[in-house]
Amino acid sequence: MSDNVTTERAQIPEQIDKYLREQMSGRSASVVPLTGDASDRRYFRVTLADGGSLVLALHAGPIEFASLPFANVAALLRQVPLPVPAILGHADEHGVMALEDLGDVTLQAQLASTTPSERHVLYREAVALIELMQRRGE
């Protein structure tokens, strides 16, 4: 593992370390595993020394970015336009895709910590996005 990358929990996979060495050009970063989804992907938050962060999705093996359903669906949703995490980069040979870090707060958690008027605004935004997706997705 390179000297400029630290991990706060378990060792980071070799593919992630290679991606960071190739893409980060010596910038120091901290890597923390995130909770995964129901796929074979694993996720890691990379926090840079300047405070910025991104999420790396690690596939079980090499990828072909242009044929990934995630990349294709994201492109379609951006055309609607709907807010989706930006794809910041990828390394097909390492099976790594870099994504915009949207944070850890879910809509459900945000709703639980807001005032009734803020909750009303969030629900209206969510319904407006659903309506937009249904109208434009025809």
C-alpha positions as CSV (number, residue, x, y, z in Angstrom):
1,M,0.0,0.0,0.0
2,S,1.3,3.5,-0.8
3,D,2.5,5.7,2.0
4,N,0.0,8.5,1.1
5,V,-3.0,6.3,1.7
6,T,-4.2,5.3,5.1
7,T,-7.2,3.1,6.2
8,E,-9.2,3.5,9.3
9,R,-10.5,-0.1,9.2
10,A,-9.5,-3.3,7.4
11,Q,-6.9,-3.2,4.7
12,I,-8.0,-1.7,1.4
13,P,-8.1,-4.0,-1.6
14,E,-5.1,-3.9,-4.0
15,Q,-7.3,-2.6,-6.9
16,I,-8.3,0.4,-4.8
17,D,-4.7,1.1,-3.8
18,K,-3.6,0.9,-7.5
19,Y,-6.4,3.2,-8.6
20,L,-5.5,5.8,-6.0
21,R,-1.7,5.6,-6.8
22,E,-2.5,6.1,-10.5
23,Q,-5.2,8.8,-10.1
24,M,-4.3,10.7,-7.0
25,S,-0.7,11.7,-7.9
26,G,0.7,11.6,-4.4
27,R,-2.2,13.3,-2.7
28,S,-2.8,11.9,0.8
29,A,-6.1,10.2,1.4
30,S,-7.9,8.1,4.0
31,V,-10.0,5.2,2.8
32,V,-12.9,3.7,4.8
33,P,-15.1,0.8,3.7
34,L,-18.8,1.6,3.3
35,T,-21.9,-0.6,3.6
36,G,-22.5,-2.4,0.4
37,D,-25.6,-3.2,-1.6
38,A,-27.0,-6.4,-2.9
39,S,-24.5,-6.7,-5.7
40,D,-21.0,-8.0,-5.9
41,R,-19.6,-4.4,-5.6
42,R,-17.9,-3.1,-2.6
43,Y,-17.8,0.6,-1.7
44,F,-15.1,2.8,-0.1
45,R,-15.1,6.5,0.9
46,V,-11.9,8.3,0.0
47,T,-11.4,11.5,2.0
48,L,-8.7,13.7,0.7
49,A,-6.4,15.9,2.9
50,D,-8.1,19.0,1.5
51,G,-11.5,17.7,2.9
52,G,-13.0,16.6,-0.4
53,S,-14.3,13.1,-0.7
54,L,-15.4,10.6,-3.3
55,V,-16.8,7.1,-3.3
56,L,-15.1,4.2,-5.1
57,A,-17.2,1.3,-6.3
58,L,-15.1,-1.9,-6.6
59,H,-16.4,-4.6,-8.9
60,A,-15.5,-8.3,-8.4
61,G,-13.3,-8.1,-11.5
62,P,-12.4,-6.0,-14.5
63,I,-15.2,-3.9,-16.0
64,E,-16.2,-2.5,-19.4
65,F,-17.5,0.9,-18.3
66,A,-19.5,1.6,-21.5
67,S,-21.6,-1.6,-20.9
68,L,-22.2,-1.1,-17.2
69,P,-26.0,-0.8,-16.5
70,F,-25.2,1.8,-13.7
71,A,-23.3,4.0,-16.2
72,N,-26.0,3.7,-18.9
73,V,-28.9,4.4,-16.4
74,A,-27.0,7.3,-14.9
75,A,-26.6,8.8,-18.4
76,L,-30.3,8.4,-19.1
77,L,-31.4,9.9,-15.8
78,R,-29.1,12.9,-16.4
79,Q,-30.9,13.5,-19.7
80,V,-34.3,13.7,-17.9
81,P,-32.7,15.7,-16.0
82,L,-32.6,14.0,-12.6
83,P,-30.0,14.4,-9.9
84,V,-27.6,11.4,-10.0
85,P,-24.1,11.1,-8.6
86,A,-21.5,12.2,-11.1
87,I,-19.2,9.5,-12.4
88,L,-15.8,11.0,-11.8
89,G,-13.6,8.4,-13.4
90,H,-13.1,4.6,-13.8
91,A,-10.3,2.1,-14.3
92,D,-11.7,-0.8,-16.2
93,E,-8.7,-3.1,-15.6
94,H,-9.0,-2.6,-11.8
95,G,-12.8,-2.8,-11.8
96,V,-13.1,0.6,-10.1
97,M,-15.5,3.4,-10.7
98,A,-15.2,6.8,-8.9
99,L,-18.4,8.5,-7.9
100,E,-19.4,11.8,-6.4
101,D,-19.9,11.4,-2.7
102,L,-23.5,12.3,-1.8
103,G,-22.9,11.6,1.9
104,D,-24.6,9.2,4.3
105,V,-27.9,10.9,5.1
106,T,-30.9,9.2,3.6
107,L,-34.1,11.0,2.9
108,Q,-35.8,9.0,5.7
109,A,-33.2,10.2,8.2
110,Q,-33.4,13.8,6.9
111,L,-37.1,13.8,7.3
112,A,-36.9,12.6,10.9
113,S,-34.7,15.5,11.8
114,T,-36.6,18.4,10.2
115,T,-39.4,20.7,11.0
116,P,-42.9,20.0,9.6
117,S,-42.4,22.9,7.1
118,E,-39.0,21.5,5.9
119,R,-40.5,18.0,5.7
120,H,-43.2,19.4,3.5
121,V,-40.6,20.9,1.1
122,L,-38.6,17.7,1.0
123,Y,-41.7,15.6,0.2
124,R,-42.7,18.0,-2.6
125,E,-39.2,17.8,-4.1
126,A,-39.3,14.0,-4.0
127,V,-42.8,13.9,-5.6
128,A,-41.7,16.4,-8.3
129,L,-38.7,14.2,-9.2
130,I,-40.9,11.1,-9.4
131,E,-43.4,13.0,-11.6
132,L,-40.5,14.2,-13.8
133,M,-39.1,10.7,-14.1
134,Q,-42.5,9.3,-15.0
135,R,-43.3,12.0,-17.6
136,R,-39.9,12.0,-19.3
137,G,-39.4,8.2,-19.0
138,E,-42.2,7.4,-21.4
